[in-house]
């Protein structure tokens, strides 16, 4: 993992998100790029083309000042860290830049629609890259105890491959297998981990005869039961900007309720 991207907006949560981003950059040795999304007044109702502002120039907006102050406080001494400003919405920035990064960091959603959903949809469905959701008060986005959801799907397989740089830093790795996963054989995935010098144990949890959202809650509960600090799982569904209707209901529950960091890939 060489490059990590996070977009901030000057909100009170920026310092917490940047702390997690900094820790991940130090953990993986990756270069961290922090972009402030500055929305010009005349484009708030309809975002236009993305304009790179640069590192210098007039910064009258209070949210921009807060964003830069948060970066300087948390990441000012981070080797390779950089702060950029673009005049565009967060989702436009992510869709335009995200493909050039190995990991995109996004704050955990509090709503299933609006700008938060736009940002996550852009990251998941327009970049081809994994996304790490950071919960409020994450205190550094630890990967020490990692839970990996495995149901034999392409999305989960992609997420696991992308998570390898983080899993190598984990002290414990647990493969979570829902009872609704049918005849999914866990042995090939355990062999895959072993080929990457990783060891994991399998923990089963009950997910049969549940609604989609209840399956999401069951996965969160299973990860909480093992005190997971990171969950790796696939993101299921088709992208639809403006709302999380492009995600399955189980995934929507995870991205709005998980109390730990979640690595997702579609």
Helices and strands as residue ranges (DSSP letters): E 3-8, H 14-28, E 31-38, G 41-43, E 51-52, H 62-75, E 82-87, H 90-97, G 98-100, E 103-107, H 115-125, E 130-134, E 145-149, H 154-167, E 172-178, G 179-181, H 187-195, E 201-205, H 212-225, E 230-234, G 244-246, H 249-257, E 261-265
